[in-house]
Amino acid sequence: MLILLCIISSLQAVGQERKLQYRPYVDQRRFHWGFGFGLQMMDLELKNNGYKDPVTGEQWYADVDMYSPGFSVTVLGEMRLNKHLSLRLLPTMYFGQKRVLFHEQMSGQDTTQVLKSTYITMPLNLKFAAPRYNNFRPYFVAGVAPAIDLTTRKHKALRTNPFDCFVEVGMGCDMYFSFFKFIPELKFCFGLADVLCKKRDDLIDASLIKFTNGLDKAHSKMIVLTLYFE
């Protein structure tokens, strides 16, 4: 037991040992610049209403049944407010898609639609960072991100509106190296707007309106993993 206590004490001492800090004064700069590349998963939270077609009796339910990874590119601009707080502007482009499965209750018939999305967003985040220890500094972020989807006009059976605004929350860690900072960050994005397009005057095939009639609302969501370099 005594040996075990000694080993644990030794490991704790090593873990708390101070090491050489790379770029020790970089966080005291007023402005920081960088760029990032990311992977993300897009989702669409759909609210079904149980609509039944008065002519055919069909009752369709929709859900996103499969997630496909997409990618993003970001420009990072950060302004230091004080020792722990920073304001970040992150112009970002997201490329991805959502696959919606439509299921007919009576016949069991299924059909799918892929909604491709190319978002341009302008996130404004507040960053709260913990005190730096050696070459690591964890942080939390929260903010809002106005967004526009450039591809909604190409959607057919189901269409979404182009404008949205995301609430973003996440966490990351500043990792300091000799010539740059490497910053992995995980962020969760929740769309505030109902993006379901209910007015479908564009439909040539009138039978496709049943998919829109079966839904009340649609809200976008994303999970984003970004690797920043500063």
C-alpha positions as YAML, in Angstrom:
chain: A
units: angstrom
residues:
- id: 1
  name: MET
  ca: [0.00, 0.00, 0.00]
- id: 2
  name: LEU
  ca: [2.83, 2.38, 0.86]
- id: 3
  name: ILE
  ca: [4.50, 1.69, -2.51]
- id: 4
  name: LEU
  ca: [1.23, 2.36, -4.34]
- id: 5
  name: LEU
  ca: [0.82, 5.70, -2.55]
- id: 6
  name: CYS
  ca: [4.37, 6.66, -3.47]
- id: 7
  name: ILE
  ca: [3.75, 5.84, -7.17]
- id: 8
  name: ILE
  ca: [0.53, 7.90, -7.23]
- id: 9
  name: SER
  ca: [2.29, 10.82, -5.54]
- id: 10
  name: SER
  ca: [5.12, 10.64, -8.07]
- id: 11
  name: LEU
  ca: [2.70, 10.63, -11.03]
- id: 12
  name: GLN
  ca: [0.86, 13.64, -9.62]
- id: 13
  name: ALA
  ca: [4.13, 15.48, -9.16]
- id: 14
  name: VAL
  ca: [5.15, 14.77, -12.77]
- id: 15
  name: GLY
  ca: [1.71, 15.87, -14.04]
- id: 16
  name: GLN
  ca: [2.01, 19.17, -12.19]
- id: 17
  name: GLU
  ca: [5.60, 19.83, -13.26]
- id: 18
  name: ARG
  ca: [6.05, 23.13, -15.05]
- id: 19
  name: LYS
  ca: [7.48, 22.90, -18.58]
- id: 20
  name: LEU
  ca: [8.94, 25.36, -21.06]
- id: 21
  name: GLN
  ca: [6.16, 27.54, -22.47]
- id: 22
  name: TYR
  ca: [6.13, 28.12, -26.21]
- id: 23
  name: ARG
  ca: [5.12, 31.64, -27.36]
- id: 24
  name: PRO
  ca: [4.47, 32.83, -23.77]
- id: 25
  name: TYR
  ca: [3.28, 36.32, -24.73]
- id: 26
  name: VAL
  ca: [1.13, 35.52, -27.74]
- id: 27
  name: ASP
  ca: [-2.15, 35.75, -25.79]
- id: 28
  name: GLN
  ca: [-1.37, 39.32, -24.75]
- id: 29
  name: ARG
  ca: [-1.81, 40.55, -28.31]
- id: 30
  name: ARG
  ca: [-4.93, 42.61, -28.95]
- id: 31
  name: PHE
  ca: [-5.80, 40.80, -32.21]
- id: 32
  name: HIS
  ca: [-5.23, 37.24, -33.41]
- id: 33
  name: TRP
  ca: [-5.66, 35.79, -36.91]
- id: 34
  name: GLY
  ca: [-5.83, 32.28, -38.27]
- id: 35
  name: PHE
  ca: [-7.68, 29.77, -40.41]
- id: 36
  name: GLY
  ca: [-9.35, 26.42, -39.93]
- id: 37
  name: PHE
  ca: [-10.63, 23.27, -41.61]
- id: 38
  name: GLY
  ca: [-13.44, 21.17, -40.23]
- id: 39
  name: LEU
  ca: [-15.71, 18.16, -40.48]
- id: 40
  name: GLN
  ca: [-19.41, 18.40, -39.68]
- id: 41
  name: MET
  ca: [-22.68, 16.48, -39.59]
- id: 42
  name: MET
  ca: [-25.85, 18.27, -40.69]
- id: 43
  name: ASP
  ca: [-29.26, 17.37, -39.29]
- id: 44
  name: LEU
  ca: [-32.83, 18.56, -39.80]
- id: 45
  name: GLU
  ca: [-35.28, 18.28, -36.91]
- id: 46
  name: LEU
  ca: [-38.69, 17.69, -38.52]
- id: 47
  name: LYS
  ca: [-42.07, 18.04, -36.81]
- id: 48
  name: ASN
  ca: [-44.67, 15.74, -38.42]
- id: 49
  name: ASN
  ca: [-48.36, 16.61, -38.11]
- id: 50
  name: GLY
  ca: [-50.02, 13.36, -39.23]
- id: 51
  name: TYR
  ca: [-51.56, 14.88, -42.37]
- id: 52
  name: LYS
  ca: [-53.64, 12.41, -44.40]
- id: 53
  name: ASP
  ca: [-54.26, 13.05, -48.09]
- id: 54
  name: PRO
  ca: [-58.06, 13.47, -48.56]
- id: 55
  name: VAL
  ca: [-57.98, 11.80, -52.00]
- id: 56
  name: THR
  ca: [-55.50, 8.93, -51.68]
- id: 57
  name: GLY
  ca: [-55.59, 8.47, -47.90]
- id: 58
  name: GLU
  ca: [-51.78, 8.43, -47.79]
- id: 59
  name: GLN
  ca: [-50.12, 9.49, -44.54]
- id: 60
  name: TRP
  ca: [-46.40, 10.29, -44.84]
- id: 61
  name: TYR
  ca: [-43.90, 10.74, -42.02]
- id: 62
  name: ALA
  ca: [-40.44, 12.22, -42.54]
- id: 63
  name: ASP
  ca: [-37.18, 11.93, -40.65]
- id: 64
  name: VAL
  ca: [-33.44, 12.25, -41.28]
- id: 65
  name: ASP
  ca: [-32.34, 8.60, -41.23]
- id: 66
  name: MET
  ca: [-28.69, 8.92, -42.28]
- id: 67
  name: TYR
  ca: [-25.87, 11.35, -41.54]
- id: 68
  name: SER
  ca: [-23.16, 12.11, -44.07]
- id: 69
  name: PRO
  ca: [-19.96, 13.95, -43.14]
- id: 70
  name: GLY
  ca: [-19.31, 17.29, -44.78]
- id: 71
  name: PHE
  ca: [-16.47, 19.78, -44.51]
- id: 72
  name: SER
  ca: [-15.96, 23.45, -43.75]
- id: 73
  name: VAL
  ca: [-13.37, 26.20, -44.18]
- id: 74
  name: THR
  ca: [-13.03, 29.09, -41.73]
- id: 75
  name: VAL
  ca: [-11.17, 32.37, -41.30]
- id: 76
  name: LEU
  ca: [-10.48, 33.18, -37.64]
- id: 77
  name: GLY
  ca: [-10.35, 36.69, -36.24]
- id: 78
  name: GLU
  ca: [-10.09, 37.15, -32.47]
- id: 79
  name: MET
  ca: [-9.99, 40.28, -30.29]
- id: 80
  name: ARG
  ca: [-8.73, 40.06, -26.71]
- id: 81
  name: LEU
  ca: [-11.09, 41.70, -24.18]
- id: 82
  name: ASN
  ca: [-9.31, 40.74, -20.97]
- id: 83
  name: LYS
  ca: [-7.25, 37.92, -19.47]
- id: 84
  name: HIS
  ca: [-9.98, 35.30, -19.93]
- id: 85
  name: LEU
  ca: [-12.46, 36.72, -22.49]
- id: 86
  name: SER
  ca: [-12.12, 37.17, -26.24]
- id: 87
  name: LEU
  ca: [-14.50, 38.06, -29.05]
- id: 88
  name: ARG
  ca: [-14.25, 35.93, -32.20]
- id: 89
  name: LEU
  ca: [-15.48, 36.53, -35.74]
- id: 90
  name: LEU
  ca: [-15.42, 33.34, -37.84]
- id: 91
  name: PRO
  ca: [-16.58, 33.65, -41.48]
- id: 92
  name: THR
  ca: [-17.25, 30.05, -42.50]
- id: 93
  name: MET
  ca: [-18.45, 28.00, -45.46]
- id: 94
  name: TYR
  ca: [-20.10, 24.62, -44.80]
- id: 95
  name: PHE
  ca: [-20.55, 21.96, -47.49]
- id: 96
  name: GLY
  ca: [-22.78, 19.02, -46.64]
- id: 97
  name: GLN
  ca: [-26.11, 17.26, -47.04]
- id: 98
  name: LYS
  ca: [-29.09, 15.79, -45.16]
- id: 99
  name: ARG
  ca: [-30.95, 12.66, -46.30]
- id: 100
  name: VAL
  ca: [-34.66, 12.71, -45.51]
- id: 101
  name: LEU
  ca: [-36.63, 9.45, -45.46]
- id: 102
  name: PHE
  ca: [-40.39, 9.65, -46.17]
- id: 103
  name: HIS
  ca: [-42.41, 6.67, -44.89]
- id: 104
  name: GLU
  ca: [-46.05, 5.98, -45.81]
- id: 105
  name: GLN
  ca: [-47.90, 4.50, -42.83]
- id: 106
  name: MET
  ca: [-50.43, 2.26, -44.61]
- id: 107
  name: SER
  ca: [-48.45, 0.72, -47.48]
- id: 108
  name: GLY
  ca: [-45.00, 0.88, -45.88]
- id: 109
  name: GLN
  ca: [-43.63, 2.59, -48.98]
- id: 110
  name: ASP
  ca: [-40.40, 4.55, -48.52]
- id: 111
  name: THR
  ca: [-38.83, 7.30, -50.59]
- id: 112
  name: THR
  ca: [-35.83, 9.51, -49.89]
- id: 113
  name: GLN
  ca: [-34.58, 12.98, -50.75]
- id: 114
  name: VAL
  ca: [-31.06, 14.35, -50.34]
- id: 115
  name: LEU
  ca: [-30.96, 18.02, -49.37]
- id: 116
  name: LYS
  ca: [-27.54, 19.40, -50.26]
- id: 117
  name: SER
  ca: [-26.49, 22.55, -48.42]
- id: 118
  name: THR
  ca: [-23.79, 25.14, -48.89]
- id: 119
  name: TYR
  ca: [-23.93, 27.53, -45.95]
- id: 120
  name: ILE
  ca: [-22.18, 30.86, -45.68]
- id: 121
  name: THR
  ca: [-22.19, 31.86, -42.00]
- id: 122
  name: MET
  ca: [-20.81, 34.78, -39.99]
- id: 123
  name: PRO
  ca: [-20.48, 33.48, -36.41]
- id: 124
  name: LEU
  ca: [-19.82, 35.93, -33.58]
- id: 125
  name: ASN
  ca: [-18.60, 33.99, -30.53]
- id: 126
  name: LEU
  ca: [-17.55, 34.89, -27.00]
- id: 127
  name: LYS
  ca: [-14.61, 32.78, -25.82]
- id: 128
  name: PHE
  ca: [-13.94, 32.11, -22.14]
- id: 129
  name: ALA
  ca: [-10.48, 30.60, -21.58]
- id: 130
  name: ALA
  ca: [-9.08, 29.00, -18.44]
- id: 131
  name: PRO
  ca: [-5.62, 29.98, -17.17]
- id: 132
  name: ARG
  ca: [-2.83, 28.58, -19.32]
- id: 133
  name: TYR
  ca: [-0.97, 25.57, -17.94]
- id: 134
  name: ASN
  ca: [2.28, 24.70, -19.71]
- id: 135
  name: ASN
  ca: [1.30, 24.62, -23.40]
- id: 136
  name: PHE
  ca: [-2.42, 23.98, -23.03]
- id: 137
  name: ARG
  ca: [-5.35, 26.30, -22.43]
- id: 138
  name: PRO
  ca: [-8.91, 24.89, -22.54]
- id: 139
  name: TYR
  ca: [-11.85, 27.17, -23.28]
- id: 140
  name: PHE
  ca: [-15.60, 27.38, -23.87]
- id: 141
  name: VAL
  ca: [-17.37, 29.33, -26.62]
- id: 142
  name: ALA
  ca: [-20.94, 30.52, -27.18]
- id: 143
  name: GLY
  ca: [-22.50, 32.83, -29.73]
- id: 144
  name: VAL
  ca: [-24.76, 33.29, -32.74]
- id: 145
  name: ALA
  ca: [-24.21, 32.70, -36.44]
- id: 146
  name: PRO
  ca: [-26.42, 34.25, -39.16]
- id: 147
  name: ALA
  ca: [-26.43, 31.90, -42.16]
- id: 148
  name: ILE
  ca: [-27.58, 31.65, -45.75]
- id: 149
  name: ASP
  ca: [-27.95, 28.39, -47.69]
- id: 150
  name: LEU
  ca: [-27.02, 28.90, -51.36]
- id: 151
  name: THR
  ca: [-28.55, 25.64, -52.65]
- id: 152
  name: THR
  ca: [-32.18, 25.66, -51.47]
- id: 153
  name: ARG
  ca: [-33.59, 26.46, -54.93]
- id: 154
  name: LYS
  ca: [-32.31, 23.06, -56.13]
- id: 155
  name: HIS
  ca: [-34.45, 21.17, -53.59]
- id: 156
  name: LYS
  ca: [-37.48, 19.41, -55.08]
- id: 157
  name: ALA
  ca: [-40.10, 17.47, -53.04]
- id: 158
  name: LEU
  ca: [-39.12, 19.19, -49.80]
- id: 159
  name: ARG
  ca: [-37.61, 22.67, -49.81]
- id: 160
  name: THR
  ca: [-36.05, 24.76, -47.06]
- id: 161
  name: ASN
  ca: [-35.74, 28.54, -46.79]
- id: 162
  name: PRO
  ca: [-32.26, 29.97, -47.37]
- id: 163
  name: PHE
  ca: [-31.96, 32.17, -44.26]
- id: 164
  name: ASP
  ca: [-31.32, 30.91, -40.75]
- id: 165
  name: CYS
  ca: [-29.53, 31.88, -37.54]
- id: 166
  name: PHE
  ca: [-27.68, 29.36, -35.38]
- id: 167
  name: VAL
  ca: [-26.99, 29.42, -31.66]
- id: 168
  name: GLU
  ca: [-23.53, 27.91, -31.09]
- id: 169
  name: VAL
  ca: [-21.96, 26.37, -27.98]
- id: 170
  name: GLY
  ca: [-18.75, 24.43, -27.79]
- id: 171
  name: MET
  ca: [-15.36, 23.77, -26.28]
- id: 172
  name: GLY
  ca: [-11.77, 23.59, -27.42]
- id: 173
  name: CYS
  ca: [-8.16, 23.85, -26.35]
- id: 174
  name: ASP
  ca: [-5.33, 26.17, -27.37]
- id: 175
  name: MET
  ca: [-2.21, 24.05, -27.89]
- id: 176
  name: TYR
  ca: [1.03, 26.06, -28.15]
- id: 177
  name: PHE
  ca: [3.92, 25.07, -30.38]
- id: 178
  name: SER
  ca: [7.16, 26.81, -31.33]
- id: 179
  name: PHE
  ca: [5.81, 28.69, -34.36]
- id: 180
  name: PHE
  ca: [2.00, 28.45, -34.17]
- id: 181
  name: LYS
  ca: [-1.05, 27.57, -32.09]
- id: 182
  name: PHE
  ca: [-3.05, 24.45, -32.93]
- id: 183
  name: ILE
  ca: [-6.68, 24.66, -31.76]
- id: 184
  name: PRO
  ca: [-9.07, 21.69, -31.96]
- id: 185
  name: GLU
  ca: [-12.68, 22.72, -31.26]
- id: 186
  name: LEU
  ca: [-16.00, 20.86, -31.03]
- id: 187
  name: LYS
  ca: [-19.13, 22.95, -31.51]
- id: 188
  name: PHE
  ca: [-22.90, 22.31, -31.51]
- id: 189
  name: CYS
  ca: [-25.12, 24.54, -33.67]
- id: 190
  name: PHE
  ca: [-28.92, 24.88, -33.30]
- id: 191
  name: GLY
  ca: [-31.00, 26.72, -35.89]
- id: 192
  name: LEU
  ca: [-33.50, 29.23, -34.50]
- id: 193
  name: ALA
  ca: [-35.65, 29.70, -37.61]
- id: 194
  name: ASP
  ca: [-38.31, 27.39, -39.00]
- id: 195
  name: VAL
  ca: [-36.73, 26.73, -42.41]
- id: 196
  name: LEU
  ca: [-39.58, 24.69, -43.87]
- id: 197
  name: CYS
  ca: [-40.85, 26.29, -47.08]
- id: 198
  name: LYS
  ca: [-44.65, 25.82, -46.95]
- id: 199
  name: LYS
  ca: [-45.57, 27.83, -50.05]
- id: 200
  name: ARG
  ca: [-44.64, 25.62, -53.01]
- id: 201
  name: ASP
  ca: [-45.84, 27.42, -56.13]
- id: 202
  name: ASP
  ca: [-42.71, 26.09, -57.85]
- id: 203
  name: LEU
  ca: [-43.91, 22.45, -57.88]
- id: 204
  name: ILE
  ca: [-44.65, 21.14, -61.36]
- id: 205
  name: ASP
  ca: [-45.82, 17.77, -59.99]
- id: 206
  name: ALA
  ca: [-48.69, 18.69, -57.62]
- id: 207
  name: SER
  ca: [-48.59, 15.26, -55.98]
- id: 208
  name: LEU
  ca: [-45.29, 16.16, -54.28]
- id: 209
  name: ILE
  ca: [-47.01, 18.71, -52.02]
- id: 210
  name: LYS
  ca: [-48.04, 15.82, -49.74]
- id: 211
  name: PHE
  ca: [-44.51, 15.73, -48.29]
- id: 212
  name: THR
  ca: [-44.65, 19.40, -47.30]
- id: 213
  name: ASN
  ca: [-48.25, 19.13, -46.01]
- id: 214
  name: GLY
  ca: [-47.18, 16.36, -43.63]
- id: 215
  name: LEU
  ca: [-44.77, 18.69, -41.79]
- id: 216
  name: ASP
  ca: [-45.32, 21.68, -39.50]
- id: 217
  name: LYS
  ca: [-41.72, 22.78, -38.85]
- id: 218
  name: ALA
  ca: [-38.10, 22.09, -39.69]
- id: 219
  name: HIS
  ca: [-35.04, 23.27, -37.73]
- id: 220
  name: SER
  ca: [-31.43, 22.83, -38.78]
- id: 221
  name: LYS
  ca: [-28.71, 21.44, -36.51]
- id: 222
  name: MET
  ca: [-24.99, 20.73, -36.91]
- id: 223
  name: ILE
  ca: [-22.11, 19.15, -35.02]
- id: 224
  name: VAL
  ca: [-18.79, 20.65, -36.12]
- id: 225
  name: LEU
  ca: [-15.21, 19.59, -35.38]
- id: 226
  name: THR
  ca: [-12.75, 22.28, -36.50]
- id: 227
  name: LEU
  ca: [-8.94, 22.36, -36.46]
- id: 228
  name: TYR
  ca: [-7.65, 25.95, -36.29]
- id: 229
  name: PHE
  ca: [-4.12, 27.15, -36.95]
- id: 230
  name: GLU
  ca: [-3.06, 30.54, -35.61]
...
